[in-house]
Amino acid sequence: MQNPTMAREQTVEPRNNFICLHSCDFEWHRSRASAKTTLEIMNRARMTHHSRILFCLVATFSSSLFSARLFSQTKSGRQPEVKSYTETIPGTDVNFEMVPIPGGTFMMGSPASEGKRSADEGPQHLVTVRPFWMEKTEVRWEQYDVFAFSQDLQRSSSPASHNSISNKFADAFTRPTPPYTDPTFGFGHDGYPVINITHHAAMEYCRWLSAKTGKTYRLPTEAEWEYAARAGSKSAYLFGDDPKPLGDYAWYLDNSDARTHPVGKKKPNPWGLYDIFGNVAEWVLDYYDKDYYGSFKLDAPVLSPVLIPTEKEYPYIVRGGSWDDDAARLRSASRRASTREWSQQDPQLPQSIWWHTDALFVGFRVVRPLEEQDNLKGLKSKVTKQN
C-alpha cells in the first residue's frame, strides 16, 4: 500500500509550454493556448519504450535552453531576471550566496551496473525539475547562529529594527534549545559548515529565513539536489565513473584528516556549487522510503517528485557524502537515511528535536524555488517534542 504522505506522481506537463521543431533545434515556447504534453506527443507518435526515453533526454536539452533564456531575460521582459545574488540576513551583516539552477529533465538514480550502488538507488527514472536557486556553499555556523541563538534580535538595537516586520515574524518562531555540548565539536566555527543539526532544525531554519527575508527558502527536494549535483552528468561521479579525481572536488575519508573544512575550498561543480559532494552530507526535504523510486512509471518523466515529511523524527535523507565517508558514498545517486543512532549520546529524555550528538557529518544548504510547487507551499516541520 502506498504511503499516504507520498506525493502523487505527476506526468510531465510543462505549464504553458510546448515543444516545436525549428531548424533542427528544440525550443521551449511559452503559449497560453492549450499545449500538447510530453506524454501526448509520445503517444501520438506511438513511440517504443526506448524511443520515449530518448525523446525525454532530448527534451532535457530543450528545457535547459528554455531555462537558460528565462534566467537571462531582464525585468522588462515577460519573465523576471534570475541570476546569482547575495542575501544578507536582515538585522545582521551575515550573508550567503545563491546561484541559479536551470530547470530540466534528467535520469535520477543509478543503473544496476554501477559499482557499489545500493538497491534503493533504483530503478532509474526520468524526473523533470523546475528552475530554482541553490546556496553556493553549505550553511555556515555564522548563518545558523543568527537563528539558533537569536542573534538577529540581540543585534537589532534600534527601535525601528525591533519593530520591523521581519523581526516580528522572526521573534514568533521557536528557536532551538541550547545544545548539550559545544555544537562545533572543536572542528571550527567561522567559515565552517554547521553540523549535528536535525532535519526538523534545518526545516525550521529555512522557515525562519523565509519570514526574515520575505523570500521562500527551504531544503531541496531529493530530486532537486541530485539534479543540481549532477549538473548534466550521467556517470557515477560528477566527472566520470573513476573516483580518482574526487579529491579535487571534495573532502572525504581519504583527505579530510577526520574533520570538516571551511566551505568553498575545493573545485565547484559546473553550476557553481561548492562542496556538493563531501565535507558534510546534506539534508534534503524528503522522508525516506527505500521503495520510493519503484512507485514511478518508467516510460514518462515525473514532475517535481517529493516524499512529504511526516511527524516522525526518522528516517529522512542526506545526500552527497561527508568528510567521514569513503568514495562510494559520494556518488551522485547515493542515498543515506537518518537513524536514532545519530542521537545515541543525547542523555535527555525526550531527546532533543534540534540537535544530534552523533551526526558530526551532517549539515545542509538551502534552495529558493523560482515558483513554488503547490504541495510545498506553507510547508513546516510536523515534528514536536511531544511526538
C-alpha positions in Angstrom: 0.0 0.0 0.0 1.3 3.4 -0.9 2.5 5.7 1.9 -0.3 8.2 2.4 2.2 11.0 2.7 3.7 10.2 -0.7 3.4 13.0 -3.2 1.3 11.9 -6.1 3.2 11.1 -9.3 2.7 13.7 -12.0 3.3 13.1 -15.6 5.2 16.0 -17.1 3.0 18.7 -18.4 5.0 21.9 -18.9 2.7 24.7 -17.9 2.0 27.0 -20.9 4.9 25.3 -22.8 5.1 23.1 -25.9 7.9 21.6 -27.9 8.4 22.5 -31.5 11.0 21.6 -34.0 12.6 24.5 -35.8 15.8 24.5 -37.8 16.8 21.1 -36.3 16.7 22.6 -32.8 14.2 22.1 -30.0 13.0 25.2 -28.2 10.5 25.7 -25.4 7.8 28.2 -26.3 5.5 30.0 -24.0 1.9 29.8 -25.1 -1.5 30.5 -23.5 -3.1 28.1 -25.9 -3.8 24.5 -24.9 -0.4 22.9 -25.2 0.5 19.3 -26.1 2.1 17.5 -23.2 5.2 15.3 -23.5 3.1 12.2 -22.9 0.6 13.1 -25.6 3.4 13.7 -28.1 4.9 10.3 -27.3 1.5 8.5 -27.5 0.6 10.1 -30.8 3.9 9.1 -32.3 3.4 5.5 -31.0 6.9 5.6 -29.6 8.6 2.5 -28.1 9.8 2.4 -24.5 13.4 3.2 -25.6 12.2 5.9 -28.0 10.3 7.5 -25.2 13.4 7.7 -23.0 15.5 9.1 -25.9 12.8 11.7 -26.6 12.7 12.8 -23.0 16.5 13.1 -22.8 16.4 15.3 -25.9 13.7 17.3 -24.2 16.2 17.8 -21.3 18.4 19.8 -23.6 15.3 21.7 -24.8 14.2 22.6 -21.3 17.7 23.6 -20.3 17.8 26.0 -23.2 14.5 27.5 -22.2 15.6 27.8 -18.5 18.8 29.5 -19.5 16.9 32.0 -21.6 14.4 32.5 -18.8 17.3 33.1 -16.4 18.9 35.7 -18.6 15.9 37.7 -19.5 15.6 41.2 -18.0 12.9 42.5 -15.8 11.4 44.4 -18.7 10.7 41.0 -20.4 7.9 38.6 -19.8 9.9 36.7 -17.1 11.8 38.1 -14.0 15.5 38.3 -14.1 17.1 35.3 -12.5 20.8 35.4 -11.7 23.2 34.8 -8.9 22.7 37.1 -5.8 23.9 37.6 -2.3 21.4 37.5 0.5 22.1 39.4 3.7 20.2 38.3 6.8 18.2 41.4 7.9 19.5 42.9 11.2 23.0 41.4 10.7 26.0 41.7 8.4 25.9 37.9 7.7 25.3 36.9 4.1 25.3 33.9 1.8 25.3 33.5 -2.0 22.7 31.8 -4.2 23.3 30.5 -7.7 20.6 29.8 -10.4 19.9 26.2 -11.4 18.2 25.9 -14.8 15.2 23.5 -14.9 15.3 20.4 -17.0 14.8 16.6 -17.2 17.4 14.0 -16.0 17.7 10.3 -15.2 17.6 10.0 -11.4 19.1 7.1 -9.5 21.8 4.7 -10.6 21.9 1.8 -13.1 22.1 -1.7 -11.8 25.6 -1.9 -13.3 27.0 0.9 -11.2 29.7 -0.2 -8.7 28.9 -0.1 -5.0 25.3 1.1 -5.5 22.5 0.3 -3.1 19.2 -1.2 -4.1 17.3 2.0 -3.0 19.0 3.9 -5.8 16.8 2.2 -8.4 15.1 1.8 -10.6 16.3 4.7 -12.6 13.5 7.1 -13.6 13.2 10.3 -15.5 12.5 13.4 -13.5 11.7 17.0 -14.5 12.7 19.8 -12.2 11.6 23.4 -12.3 14.2 26.3 -12.1 15.4 27.3 -8.7 18.3 28.9 -6.9 20.6 26.9 -4.7 23.0 28.1 -2.0 26.5 28.2 -3.3 28.0 26.5 -0.2 26.8 24.6 2.8 25.2 26.7 5.5 27.9 28.1 7.8 27.8 28.5 11.6 27.7 32.3 11.2 24.3 31.9 9.5 22.9 29.3 11.7 23.9 31.1 14.9 21.7 34.0 14.0 18.7 31.7 14.1 19.8 29.3 16.9 20.9 31.9 19.4 18.6 34.8 18.4 21.5 37.0 17.4 19.3 38.8 14.9 17.2 40.1 17.8 20.2 40.9 20.0 21.9 42.9 17.3 18.8 44.9 16.4 19.5 47.7 18.8 17.4 50.5 17.3 13.6 50.8 18.0 12.9 50.8 14.2 14.6 47.5 13.7 12.9 46.0 16.8 9.5 47.0 15.2 10.3 45.8 11.7 8.0 43.2 10.2 10.8 40.7 9.6 11.9 40.9 13.3 8.3 40.5 14.5 8.0 37.4 12.3 11.4 36.1 13.5 10.5 36.6 17.1 7.4 34.5 16.7 9.4 31.4 15.7 10.5 28.8 18.3 14.3 28.8 18.4 16.5 25.7 19.1 17.1 24.7 22.7 20.7 25.1 24.0 22.9 22.3 22.6 24.1 19.7 25.0 27.7 20.4 24.3 29.9 22.5 22.0 28.0 22.2 18.8 31.1 22.6 16.6 32.9 19.7 18.4 36.1 21.6 18.0 36.0 21.4 14.2 35.9 25.1 13.7 33.3 27.9 13.6 33.8 30.8 11.2 33.5 29.7 7.6 32.8 26.1 8.6 29.6 24.2 7.8 27.1 23.7 10.5 26.9 20.1 11.8 24.8 17.8 14.0 21.6 19.6 13.0 18.4 17.6 12.9 16.1 17.5 9.9 13.5 19.4 12.0 16.0 22.1 12.8 17.1 22.5 9.2 13.4 22.9 8.1 12.7 25.4 10.8 15.8 27.4 9.9 14.5 27.6 6.4 11.1 28.7 7.6 12.6 31.4 9.8 14.8 32.6 7.0 11.8 32.9 4.7 10.0 35.0 7.2 13.1 37.1 7.8 13.8 37.8 4.2 10.4 37.7 2.6 11.6 35.1 0.1 10.7 31.3 0.0 13.7 29.3 1.3 13.6 25.6 2.1 15.5 22.4 1.9 16.0 21.0 -1.6 13.9 18.0 -2.6 15.9 14.9 -3.2 15.3 15.3 -6.9 16.4 18.9 -6.9 19.5 18.0 -5.0 20.6 15.2 -7.4 19.8 17.2 -10.5 21.9 20.2 -9.2 24.7 18.0 -8.1 24.9 16.1 -11.4 24.9 19.4 -13.4 24.2 17.4 -16.5 26.5 14.5 -15.8 25.2 10.9 -16.1 28.1 9.0 -14.6 28.6 7.7 -11.0 30.6 10.8 -10.1 30.4 14.3 -11.4 33.5 13.8 -13.5 33.1 10.1 -14.6 33.0 6.6 -13.1 36.5 6.6 -11.8 36.8 8.2 -8.3 40.4 9.2 -8.6 39.7 13.0 -9.3 37.4 13.1 -6.2 40.0 14.9 -4.0 39.9 17.9 -6.3 36.2 18.4 -5.6 35.5 17.0 -2.1 36.7 16.5 1.4 36.2 12.8 2.2 37.7 9.9 4.2 41.0 9.9 2.2 41.9 13.6 2.5 39.8 15.2 5.3 42.1 14.4 8.3 38.9 13.3 10.1 37.2 16.7 10.3 35.2 19.2 8.4 36.8 22.0 6.5 35.9 25.7 5.6 33.4 25.8 2.8 34.3 26.6 -0.8 38.0 25.4 -0.8 37.6 22.7 -3.4 36.6 23.0 -7.0 32.9 23.7 -7.7 30.7 21.7 -10.0 29.8 23.1 -13.4 26.9 25.0 -12.0 29.0 26.8 -9.3 28.1 24.7 -6.3 30.9 24.1 -3.8 31.2 21.0 -1.6 28.1 19.5 -3.1 30.0 16.2 -2.5 31.8 15.6 0.7 32.6 17.9 3.7 29.2 17.4 5.2 26.3 15.2 4.0 23.3 17.4 3.2 19.7 17.2 4.4 17.1 17.1 1.7 13.4 17.6 2.3 12.1 14.1 1.6 11.1 11.4 4.0 12.9 8.2 3.3 11.3 5.1 1.7 13.6 2.5 0.2 11.0 1.6 -2.4 10.0 5.1 -3.4 11.7 5.0 -6.8 9.8 1.9 -7.7 6.5 3.9 -7.5 7.1 5.8 -10.7 6.3 4.8 -14.3 9.4 4.3 -16.4 8.0 5.5 -19.7 7.5 9.1 -18.8 9.2 11.7 -16.6 7.7 12.6 -13.2 7.4 16.3 -12.4 8.9 17.6 -9.2 8.6 14.5 -7.0 8.9 14.7 -3.3 8.0 12.5 -0.4 6.5 14.9 2.1 7.9 15.0 5.6 5.8 13.4 8.4 5.5 13.9 12.1 8.1 11.2 12.6 11.7 12.1 13.6 13.2 9.4 11.4 14.1 8.5 8.7 15.0 11.4 6.4 17.6 11.6 3.7 21.1 13.1 3.5 22.9 13.3 0.2 26.5 13.9 -1.1 28.5 12.0 1.5 30.9 13.6 4.0 34.4 14.0 5.4 33.8 10.7 7.2 32.7 8.7 4.1 34.5 6.6 1.5 34.3 7.5 -2.2 31.2 5.3 -2.8 29.1 7.5 -0.5 30.0 10.5 -2.7 28.4 9.1 -5.8 25.7 11.3 -7.3 22.9 8.7 -6.7 24.0 7.6 -3.2 21.2 7.9 -0.6 21.6 7.7 3.2 18.7 7.6 5.8 18.9 9.1 9.2 18.6 6.8 12.3 18.2 7.2 16.1 21.8 6.3 16.4 22.6 9.8 15.3 21.4 11.0 18.8 22.7 8.0 20.7 24.7 10.0 23.2 21.9 12.5 24.0 21.1 11.9 27.7 17.9 14.0 27.6 14.5 12.4 27.8 12.9 13.0 25.5 15.9 13.6 23.3 16.4 17.0 21.5 14.5 17.6 18.3 17.0 20.3 17.4 20.5 18.8 17.9 22.0 15.4 17.2 25.0 14.2 19.2 26.5 11.7 16.8 25.9 13.3 13.3 29.1 15.3 13.1 29.0 14.6 9.3 25.5 16.1 8.6 24.8 19.7 7.5 22.6 21.3 4.8 22.2 24.0 2.2 19.0 25.9 1.1 17.2 26.4 -2.1 14.8 29.1 -3.3 12.3 28.0 -6.0 11.5 30.3 -8.9 7.9 29.3 -8.4 7.0 27.1 -5.5 5.1 23.8 -6.3 1.7 23.6 -4.8 2.3 20.7 -2.4 5.2 22.5 -0.7 3.5 25.9 -0.2 3.4 26.8 3.5 5.2 23.5 4.5 6.5 23.3 8.0 8.0 20.6 10.1 5.4 18.4 11.9 7.9 17.1 14.4 7.3 18.2 18.0 8.8 17.3 21.4 5.5 15.6 22.3 5.5 13.2 19.3 
